[in-house]
Amino acid sequence: MIDFTTVLVVIAIVIFLGICAIIGLVCLRWLYSRYAEQTSGITGDLSGRLANSNPLMIKAVVIGFLTLLMLIPTALVHDLMNERHSLYRSVLYETDQEWGQEQTIAAPLLVIPFTTEARITDSNGKDKIVVGHDKLIILPDQLKLKSNLEHGFRERSIYKSLVYTADVKGSASFHLDPPPIKNLQKIHYDQAYIAIALTDNSGIGSSPTVTLAGKELELTPGTGLLNNYLSRGFSAQIDPEQDLSAFSVAFDTTLRGSRNISAIPLGMNTQIEISADWPHPSFRQFLPSTREITSDNFSATWEVSHLSRNYPQIFNNSDDLNLGEIIAEAQLFEPVSHYGTSIRAAKYGIMFVALTYLMLLVFEFTRGIRLHLVQYLLVGVSLSVFYLLLLTLSEHISFSLSYSLAAGVTVLSIASYITAATKGTTNGLAIGALLSALYGFLYSILQMEDYALTMGSGLLLLVLLVMMYMTRNLNRVSEKDNDAISSDKEILET
């Protein structure tokens, strides 16, 4: 299927490059005419020598101007990459809504409604009784949560979204010791229930269970709680005959989610285990006490005491507490997507143009070849098209293969073009070798995120040293030309 956005960007690039060529040619012609006027007083071979006595400065200025103009197509390609990346993120968001979002588990909780009565005096001086309704939320003494994730991908068009299916098991022990409640009228023990709080109810799989004293409880949707971390999930009504002074409860459910799964350590002593068949985990917020990562999977364990948090074991539903101050979170980390890597590569675009132009300029004045401004322009186009090829190919095949193909096409096209333009195979091979080294170095930088700045700085230093070595004799050549010009002037005057 044709991507019309890409077609429009390519057309825009061609138009801008045409404008760049026209402006560059006009500038070069103007500079040449001005220089010719300055040297018009000297004729013949002397005029030719004067006109060529210092061409480096003129051409360097024009090529520098052309390099700045090449920022336009590079920026267009960079914007296209950002646009495609934004589209990719929107597809991931839609997939999350359909399959299941990032899941946070806060369970199990013992919830008991209670009623208060308060006698107040209204503005008319009359006494009246105000009845209030609230709920006690009792956190477990001992809590164990175990979650085993199996990853998968949901595909939409050319995009893939990383998702998981989690088998979650938990057990907890409670003891009920309600605190003094102001204006308490009654605690409704017969309405007590167990709440299993989750982030996204749409990700709940079939047949979850909550077991108390060996008996499965009947489940109802919702938790009936106000806290942001507790407002969604499901609940199980406790038998009114159940002794709530001390008991244990277990639950089992299957969850669908995307990328992240986390659990809130609500117990006085909490043990959380998360494992997955994914080799790239990222642990955030509260780090695990132990973890094991292999080439195929990972597992992590958290041991958390209630002393690590600031909220109590028993509180009211109406209390505004931050239960998310400590969360054990494991992310199925997806190494930088091809869009992110392509965008990082495009950031080096202007540097590649500048270095390539610098190499061509040095080749001109060290190997005795001459390149036209249009030829510089077309080389810059090829360098810009590399990033467009990289983006297009990486949407369908692996980034490594995409990079190899795009770089190979670019290097071969520029090397062949330089060979034909200079009528020298050696020149084309030399430019091809230098470009291959640059693209190889760029790939290394993209793979080494932590050392990208070091690698980039090293590349610039290396190129600078090579250019300094190759241009070490330019001043000697200029001095010889000046001596020859002075000699010719003396001859003419004589």
Backbone torsions as a table, in degrees:
resi	resn	phi	psi	omega
1	MET	NA	135.9	-176.8
2	ILE	-76.0	130.8	175.8
3	ASP	-92.6	102.0	-174.9
4	PHE	-67.2	-28.3	176.5
5	THR	-62.4	-44.6	178.6
6	THR	-63.0	-41.7	179.3
7	VAL	-60.8	-43.9	179.8
8	LEU	-63.8	-39.6	178.9
9	VAL	-65.3	-41.1	178.8
10	VAL	-62.1	-44.6	178.5
11	ILE	-60.3	-43.5	179.1
12	ALA	-62.1	-40.0	179.0
13	ILE	-62.6	-44.8	-179.7
14	VAL	-61.9	-42.2	179.6
15	ILE	-63.1	-46.6	-179.4
16	PHE	-64.2	-38.8	179.1
17	LEU	-67.2	-34.6	175.4
18	GLY	-62.8	-43.0	177.1
19	ILE	-62.3	-41.9	178.4
20	CYS	-59.1	-42.1	-179.0
21	ALA	-63.1	-44.0	-179.0
22	ILE	-63.5	-47.6	180.0
23	ILE	-61.7	-43.8	-179.9
24	GLY	-62.7	-42.4	179.6
25	LEU	-65.2	-41.0	177.8
26	VAL	-61.5	-44.3	179.6
27	CYS	-62.7	-42.6	-179.7
28	LEU	-64.2	-42.8	179.6
29	ARG	-63.7	-41.1	179.7
30	TRP	-64.4	-43.9	179.3
31	LEU	-63.5	-39.8	-178.7
32	TYR	-67.2	-41.1	-180.0
33	SER	-64.7	-41.1	177.9
34	ARG	-62.9	-42.0	-179.5
35	TYR	-68.4	-36.1	179.0
36	ALA	-65.5	-36.7	177.8
37	GLU	-63.3	-38.9	-179.0
38	GLN	-67.9	-27.8	-176.3
39	THR	-105.3	9.8	-175.2
40	SER	-69.8	-19.1	-179.2
41	GLY	-74.1	-13.0	-178.5
42	ILE	-113.3	130.1	-172.6
43	THR	-109.9	172.0	171.9
44	GLY	65.5	-142.3	-177.2
45	ASP	-65.8	-31.6	177.3
46	LEU	-61.8	-42.2	178.0
47	SER	-61.9	-41.5	179.1
48	GLY	-63.5	-39.6	-180.0
49	ARG	-68.7	-39.7	178.4
50	LEU	-64.9	-39.8	-179.1
51	ALA	-65.1	-26.6	-178.1
52	ASN	-107.8	7.6	-175.1
53	SER	-68.8	-31.6	179.5
54	ASN	-142.1	61.1	-179.5
55	PRO	-77.2	-16.2	-175.6
56	LEU	-61.2	-44.6	-177.1
57	MET	-64.8	-43.5	-178.4
58	ILE	-62.6	-48.9	-176.5
59	LYS	-69.2	-34.5	179.0
60	ALA	-63.8	-39.6	179.0
61	VAL	-65.0	-44.7	-179.2
62	VAL	-64.5	-43.0	-179.0
63	ILE	-69.2	-34.2	174.6
64	GLY	-62.0	-40.7	177.0
65	PHE	-64.7	-40.8	178.6
66	LEU	-65.3	-35.8	177.6
67	THR	-62.4	-42.5	177.5
68	LEU	-63.7	-38.3	178.0
69	LEU	-65.6	-28.5	178.8
70	MET	-69.3	-9.8	173.1
71	LEU	-62.6	-27.0	-176.6
72	ILE	-65.7	-56.9	178.5
73	PRO	-64.0	-33.5	178.2
74	THR	-63.9	-41.0	178.0
75	ALA	-66.8	-36.3	178.2
76	LEU	-63.2	-43.9	178.5
77	VAL	-65.2	-39.7	178.7
78	HIS	-62.5	-41.9	177.4
79	ASP	-63.9	-38.0	177.6
80	LEU	-63.2	-41.0	177.9
81	MET	-62.1	-42.9	178.4
82	ASN	-63.8	-38.2	179.1
83	GLU	-64.6	-44.4	178.8
84	ARG	-66.5	-35.7	177.9
85	HIS	-65.9	-40.3	177.7
86	SER	-63.9	-40.0	177.0
87	LEU	-62.7	-40.3	177.9
88	TYR	-62.2	-42.8	179.1
89	ARG	-65.6	-36.8	178.7
90	SER	-67.3	-35.9	176.2
91	VAL	-65.5	-40.4	177.5
92	LEU	-61.4	-41.9	-179.8
93	TYR	-63.5	-43.3	179.2
94	GLU	-64.1	-38.8	178.1
95	THR	-64.6	-40.5	177.6
96	ASP	-59.0	-42.1	-179.1
97	GLN	-65.1	-33.6	-176.5
98	GLU	-83.9	-40.8	-175.7
99	TRP	-88.7	-50.3	-176.5
100	GLY	156.6	137.5	-177.2
101	GLN	-84.7	-175.9	174.1
102	GLU	-61.1	130.6	-173.4
103	GLN	-103.1	134.8	171.7
104	THR	-122.8	125.2	-175.4
105	ILE	-103.1	128.2	173.7
106	ALA	-131.0	92.9	-171.7
107	ALA	-165.9	159.9	-10.7
108	PRO	-87.2	161.5	179.1
109	LEU	-127.5	142.9	172.5
110	LEU	-97.1	123.3	-176.8
111	VAL	-120.6	127.4	-179.6
112	ILE	-131.2	119.4	177.2
113	PRO	-70.5	152.4	173.2
114	PHE	-146.2	161.3	-178.1
115	THR	-122.7	141.0	176.0
116	THR	-120.3	152.2	174.5
117	GLU	-130.0	130.3	179.9
118	ALA	-131.7	133.7	177.7
119	ARG	-94.5	122.4	-179.3
120	ILE	-127.6	161.2	177.3
121	THR	-108.2	124.7	-177.9
122	ASP	-81.4	-175.9	-176.0
123	SER	-66.8	-19.0	178.7
124	ASN	-90.9	3.2	179.5
125	GLY	83.7	9.9	179.5
126	LYS	-95.7	140.4	176.9
127	ASP	-83.5	140.5	174.3
128	LYS	-147.0	158.4	-178.2
129	ILE	-101.5	128.4	177.6
130	VAL	-108.5	123.0	179.9
131	VAL	-97.4	129.3	178.0
132	GLY	-117.2	150.5	179.6
133	HIS	-125.6	132.6	178.9
134	ASP	-150.3	-178.1	-179.4
135	LYS	-137.1	139.0	170.7
136	LEU	-83.6	134.2	174.4
137	ILE	-114.2	115.1	-177.6
138	ILE	-107.7	124.4	179.3
139	LEU	-88.5	154.5	-175.7
140	PRO	-73.2	155.6	174.1
141	ASP	-76.1	-51.7	178.8
142	GLN	-118.9	130.9	-177.3
143	LEU	-134.6	132.1	174.7
144	LYS	-128.6	127.6	176.4
145	LEU	-126.4	134.8	178.3
146	LYS	-134.2	128.4	-177.9
147	SER	-132.3	125.3	178.1
148	ASN	-115.6	119.9	-174.1
149	LEU	-103.3	140.4	172.0
150	GLU	-120.9	118.0	-173.3
151	HIS	-83.1	162.8	176.6
152	GLY	-162.3	177.9	179.1
153	PHE	-129.5	137.1	173.3
154	ARG	-106.3	124.7	-175.1
155	GLU	-103.7	139.5	172.4
156	ARG	-142.2	114.7	-175.4
157	SER	56.9	-123.3	-178.5
158	ILE	-94.8	5.7	-174.4
159	TYR	-104.5	148.1	177.2
160	LYS	-125.9	135.4	178.6
161	SER	-116.3	129.6	179.9
162	LEU	-78.5	122.7	179.5
163	VAL	-130.8	175.0	178.2
164	TYR	-147.7	160.7	169.0
165	THR	-121.0	123.5	-173.9
166	ALA	-113.3	131.0	172.0
167	ASP	-95.7	108.2	-172.9
168	VAL	-108.4	127.6	176.2
169	LYS	-127.3	141.1	179.3
170	GLY	-147.2	153.1	175.8
171	SER	-144.2	148.0	-177.1
172	ALA	-153.5	150.8	175.8
173	SER	-117.6	140.2	-177.6
174	PHE	-125.2	151.8	163.0
175	HIS	-137.7	138.1	-173.2
176	LEU	-99.4	120.0	175.8
177	ASP	-142.4	77.6	-172.7
178	PRO	-62.2	138.6	179.5
179	PRO	-77.9	166.5	175.1
180	PRO	-60.6	135.1	-179.9
181	ILE	-119.8	125.0	-178.0
182	LYS	-65.3	133.9	177.7
183	ASN	59.3	29.7	-179.9
184	LEU	-64.3	131.8	175.3
185	GLN	-103.9	-44.9	179.9
186	LYS	-165.2	142.0	169.7
187	ILE	-101.0	124.5	-174.5
188	HIS	-90.7	78.4	-178.9
189	TYR	-63.2	-27.6	-179.1
190	ASP	-72.4	-10.1	178.1
191	GLN	-106.9	11.6	-178.4
192	ALA	-64.5	146.6	178.1
193	TYR	-150.3	163.8	177.2
194	ILE	-100.0	130.4	179.5
195	ALA	-110.8	134.3	174.7
196	ILE	-114.8	105.5	-174.5
197	ALA	-94.5	133.7	179.9
198	LEU	-135.1	165.3	178.3
199	THR	-77.6	-42.2	-171.1
200	ASP	-134.8	109.7	179.9
201	ASN	-66.2	-26.8	-177.9
202	SER	-66.2	-16.3	179.6
203	GLY	-90.9	2.0	179.9
204	ILE	-72.4	127.3	178.8
205	GLY	-78.9	-174.0	-177.6
206	SER	-77.7	148.0	170.1
207	SER	58.2	53.3	168.9
208	PRO	-69.9	154.4	-178.6
209	THR	-133.8	147.1	170.9
210	VAL	-129.2	124.0	-174.2
211	THR	-119.4	132.2	176.9
212	LEU	-133.3	124.6	-179.2
213	ALA	54.8	41.0	177.6
214	GLY	74.8	7.3	-177.5
215	LYS	-120.6	130.6	177.6
216	GLU	-74.9	133.1	-179.2
217	LEU	-92.9	154.2	178.4
218	GLU	-78.0	134.0	-173.9
219	LEU	-100.1	146.4	174.8
220	THR	-134.0	149.6	-179.2
221	PRO	-72.6	149.7	177.2
222	GLY	86.1	158.8	179.0
223	THR	-111.3	-19.2	-178.4
224	GLY	70.3	20.7	-177.2
225	LEU	-113.4	158.6	-172.7
226	LEU	-96.5	-30.0	-175.7
227	ASN	-59.3	141.2	-176.7
228	ASN	-57.4	-35.8	-179.1
229	TYR	-79.9	-12.1	-174.3
230	LEU	-118.3	1.0	-170.0
231	SER	-79.0	-17.2	-179.3
232	ARG	-121.3	152.1	-179.2
233	GLY	141.7	-145.6	176.3
234	PHE	-144.8	169.0	-175.6
235	SER	-140.6	165.4	-179.4
236	ALA	-136.6	124.1	-179.0
237	GLN	-74.0	134.7	179.7
238	ILE	-90.1	141.8	176.9
239	ASP	-57.2	128.2	-179.7
240	PRO	-56.2	-23.6	-179.4
241	GLU	-83.8	-5.8	-176.5
242	GLN	-68.6	133.0	175.5
243	ASP	-75.2	117.3	-176.7
244	LEU	-96.3	3.4	-178.6
245	SER	-65.1	-36.6	176.7
246	ALA	-159.6	126.3	179.7
247	PHE	-161.4	167.5	178.8
248	SER	-124.7	150.1	-179.4
249	VAL	-137.7	148.9	177.6
250	ALA	-133.1	150.7	176.5
251	PHE	-142.2	158.0	-177.2
252	ASP	-147.4	129.2	178.7
253	THR	-152.9	160.9	174.3
254	THR	-112.5	132.0	-177.5
255	LEU	-122.2	140.5	169.4
256	ARG	-101.8	136.6	-179.3
257	GLY	-155.6	179.1	-177.4
258	SER	-128.1	118.8	169.5
259	ARG	65.6	-56.4	-174.1
260	ASN	-108.4	143.1	167.2
261	ILE	-138.5	139.7	-177.7
262	SER	-146.8	162.1	-179.8
263	ALA	-139.4	143.1	178.0
264	ILE	-96.3	121.7	-178.8
265	PRO	-76.0	90.5	-174.1
266	LEU	-88.3	-16.5	-175.8
267	GLY	-77.8	161.9	171.6
268	MET	-60.9	-36.8	171.3
269	ASN	-132.5	122.3	-173.4
270	THR	-124.3	135.3	172.5
271	GLN	-122.2	123.5	-178.8
272	ILE	-122.6	130.0	176.8
273	GLU	-123.0	128.8	176.4
274	ILE	-129.6	128.7	177.6
275	SER	-136.4	155.9	-178.2
276	ALA	-158.2	154.5	175.8
277	ASP	-88.5	55.7	-177.9
278	TRP	-140.8	130.4	-171.8
279	PRO	-87.6	0.4	-174.8
280	HIS	-125.0	77.8	177.7
281	PRO	-86.3	157.8	171.7
282	SER	-135.8	118.9	-178.1
283	PHE	-100.5	126.5	-175.6
284	ARG	-128.3	167.9	-179.3
285	GLN	64.2	-95.2	-178.0
286	PHE	-102.0	115.3	-173.0
287	LEU	-76.7	148.7	-179.1
288	PRO	-70.0	154.1	177.4
289	SER	-76.7	-34.0	175.4
290	THR	-137.7	150.4	176.7
291	ARG	-154.8	153.6	178.6
292	GLU	-140.0	124.7	-176.9
293	ILE	-125.5	126.3	177.0
294	THR	-118.7	-175.8	-179.8
295	SER	-72.6	-12.2	-176.8
296	ASP	-119.6	-23.5	-174.0
297	ASN	-157.0	-179.5	175.4
298	PHE	-149.9	159.5	172.9
299	SER	-146.4	146.7	-178.6
300	ALA	-145.7	148.9	-179.1
301	THR	-131.4	135.0	176.1
302	TRP	-114.8	133.6	172.8
303	GLU	-118.2	112.4	-171.3
304	VAL	-128.3	133.0	175.1
305	SER	-97.8	152.5	179.2
306	HIS	-67.3	-14.0	177.7
307	LEU	-70.4	-13.4	-179.6
308	SER	-80.1	-9.1	-176.4
309	ARG	-117.7	177.0	-175.4
310	ASN	-117.6	5.0	178.6
311	TYR	-108.1	152.4	-173.4
312	PRO	-80.9	175.0	178.3
313	GLN	-76.3	-25.8	179.1
314	ILE	-129.7	129.6	177.6
315	PHE	-151.0	171.4	-178.7
316	ASN	-91.9	153.2	177.8
317	ASN	-60.8	-30.5	-178.4
318	SER	-79.3	-10.2	179.8
319	ASP	-70.1	138.4	178.4
320	ASP	-95.6	91.8	-176.7
321	LEU	-114.9	147.7	176.0
322	ASN	-95.0	92.4	-179.8
323	LEU	-76.2	-11.6	-176.8
324	GLY	-92.5	15.8	-179.1
325	GLU	-70.0	-25.4	173.7
326	ILE	-130.4	120.0	179.3
327	ILE	-137.4	132.7	172.9
328	ALA	-90.1	112.1	-172.5
329	GLU	-125.5	134.5	174.5
330	ALA	-125.0	129.5	179.9
331	GLN	-112.0	132.9	170.1
332	LEU	-76.7	87.0	-172.2
333	PHE	-71.3	125.7	176.5
334	GLU	-97.8	114.6	179.4
335	PRO	-49.3	153.3	-170.1
336	VAL	-40.8	125.2	-178.3
337	SER	-63.7	162.2	-178.6
338	HIS	-62.6	-26.0	176.7
339	TYR	-68.7	-46.3	179.0
340	GLY	-61.5	-40.4	179.4
341	THR	-68.6	-39.6	178.3
342	SER	-63.6	-40.6	178.7
343	ILE	-64.2	-41.3	177.0
344	ARG	-62.3	-40.0	179.0
345	ALA	-64.8	-39.9	-178.3
346	ALA	-65.2	-25.2	178.8
347	LYS	-64.8	-21.1	177.9
348	TYR	-92.7	6.8	-174.3
349	GLY	-59.4	-50.2	-177.1
350	ILE	-65.6	-32.7	177.4
351	MET	-65.0	-38.5	178.7
352	PHE	-66.3	-41.3	178.5
353	VAL	-62.2	-47.1	-178.0
354	ALA	-62.8	-44.6	-179.1
355	LEU	-66.5	-39.6	179.7
356	THR	-66.3	-44.9	177.1
357	TYR	-61.6	-38.8	179.6
358	LEU	-64.3	-40.8	177.7
359	MET	-63.5	-43.9	179.9
360	LEU	-63.7	-39.3	-179.9
361	LEU	-65.5	-42.2	177.8
362	VAL	-65.5	-38.3	177.8
363	PHE	-61.2	-38.9	-179.8
364	GLU	-59.5	-44.1	-171.7
365	PHE	-96.6	1.2	175.1
366	THR	-116.2	-21.2	-177.9
367	ARG	-115.9	3.7	174.9
368	GLY	70.5	30.0	178.0
369	ILE	-108.0	163.1	179.3
370	ARG	-132.2	131.8	177.9
371	LEU	-120.1	140.7	179.2
372	HIS	-80.1	157.4	179.0
373	LEU	-59.7	-37.6	178.7
374	VAL	-61.9	-35.6	178.9
375	GLN	-67.3	-38.0	172.9
376	TYR	-60.7	-41.9	-178.3
377	LEU	-61.5	-45.0	-178.2
378	LEU	-67.7	-34.3	175.0
379	VAL	-63.0	-41.9	177.0
380	GLY	-62.5	-37.3	176.4
381	VAL	-60.9	-44.4	179.8
382	SER	-60.8	-39.2	178.8
383	LEU	-66.5	-35.0	177.8
384	SER	-72.7	-37.6	-179.5
385	VAL	-66.2	-24.7	177.4
386	PHE	-54.5	-45.3	-177.5
387	TYR	-70.1	-31.9	176.2
388	LEU	-68.1	-42.6	175.9
389	LEU	-62.6	-41.8	-180.0
390	LEU	-60.4	-44.9	179.5
391	LEU	-63.9	-46.1	-177.2
392	THR	-64.2	-46.1	-176.9
393	LEU	-70.5	-37.9	-175.6
394	SER	-67.8	-16.6	176.8
395	GLU	-75.7	-11.3	-175.5
396	HIS	-123.6	-28.1	-179.8
397	ILE	-130.6	176.0	-176.7
398	SER	-62.8	153.8	-176.9
399	PHE	-64.5	-40.3	-178.6
400	SER	-60.1	-46.6	179.5
401	LEU	-67.6	-38.9	177.9
402	SER	-61.1	-45.1	-179.8
403	TYR	-62.8	-42.8	-179.3
404	SER	-62.6	-45.0	-179.1
405	LEU	-66.3	-46.6	-179.1
406	ALA	-63.3	-44.1	179.4
407	ALA	-66.1	-40.4	179.8
408	GLY	-62.2	-44.7	178.2
409	VAL	-62.5	-43.2	-178.3
410	THR	-65.3	-46.8	-178.7
411	VAL	-64.0	-44.9	-179.0
412	LEU	-64.3	-41.0	-178.3
413	SER	-66.3	-43.8	-178.7
414	ILE	-70.2	-42.3	179.7
415	ALA	-62.8	-42.4	178.4
416	SER	-65.2	-39.5	-178.9
417	TYR	-65.5	-43.7	178.6
418	ILE	-65.4	-37.5	177.2
419	THR	-60.7	-46.2	-179.9
420	ALA	-69.4	-37.9	-176.6
421	ALA	-69.8	-35.7	-177.3
422	THR	-100.3	-5.5	-178.4
423	LYS	55.1	39.1	178.6
424	GLY	-144.0	116.5	-179.2
425	THR	-64.3	-34.3	-178.8
426	THR	-61.9	-40.8	179.6
427	ASN	-62.8	-44.9	178.7
428	GLY	-63.0	-41.3	179.6
429	LEU	-66.0	-38.0	-179.9
430	ALA	-66.1	-45.9	177.8
431	ILE	-63.6	-41.0	178.5
432	GLY	-61.4	-41.4	179.2
433	ALA	-65.3	-42.4	179.9
434	LEU	-66.1	-41.5	178.0
435	LEU	-66.1	-39.1	177.9
436	SER	-61.4	-40.4	177.9
437	ALA	-64.7	-40.8	179.0
438	LEU	-62.7	-46.8	-179.6
439	TYR	-67.5	-35.0	175.5
440	GLY	-64.6	-40.2	178.8
441	PHE	-67.1	-39.8	178.4
442	LEU	-62.7	-40.6	178.8
443	TYR	-63.1	-38.9	177.7
444	SER	-63.4	-40.6	178.7
445	ILE	-62.2	-41.7	-178.2
446	LEU	-66.8	-29.3	-179.1
447	GLN	-85.0	-17.6	-176.7
448	MET	-115.0	78.3	-175.1
449	GLU	-61.3	-41.9	-175.4
450	ASP	-68.3	-25.4	-176.7
451	TYR	-115.4	21.1	-177.1
452	ALA	-62.1	-43.0	-179.1
453	LEU	-64.2	-42.0	178.9
454	THR	-63.1	-44.6	-179.8
455	MET	-64.8	-43.5	179.5
456	GLY	-62.7	-42.4	177.9
457	SER	-64.0	-39.6	177.2
458	GLY	-63.2	-38.8	178.3
459	LEU	-62.4	-47.4	-179.9
460	LEU	-61.3	-41.3	179.4
461	LEU	-64.4	-43.3	179.8
462	LEU	-62.5	-45.5	179.2
463	VAL	-62.7	-41.0	179.5
464	LEU	-60.8	-44.6	-179.8
465	LEU	-64.6	-40.5	178.8
466	VAL	-63.9	-43.7	-179.7
467	MET	-66.0	-37.9	177.2
468	MET	-63.1	-38.4	178.7
469	TYR	-67.8	-42.3	-176.4
470	MET	-70.9	-25.0	-177.6
471	THR	-103.9	16.4	-175.1
472	ARG	-66.7	-22.4	-176.4
473	ASN	-103.2	6.8	-177.2
474	LEU	-62.7	-39.0	-178.0
475	ASN	-66.9	-34.3	178.5
476	ARG	-65.8	-41.1	178.4
477	VAL	-63.0	-43.2	-179.9
478	SER	-62.3	-39.8	179.0
479	GLU	-64.9	-39.8	177.8
480	LYS	-62.4	-42.6	178.9
481	ASP	-64.3	-40.0	178.9
482	ASN	-65.0	-39.4	177.5
483	ASP	-63.2	-40.7	180.0
484	ALA	-65.9	-39.5	179.2
485	ILE	-64.7	-42.5	179.3
486	SER	-62.4	-40.2	178.6
487	SER	-63.9	-41.9	179.3
488	ASP	-65.6	-37.2	179.0
489	LYS	-63.9	-40.9	178.5
490	GLU	-63.5	-40.3	179.8
491	ILE	-62.5	-45.1	-178.9
492	LEU	-63.9	-41.9	-179.9
493	GLU	-64.8	-36.7	178.8
494	THR	-67.2	NA	NA
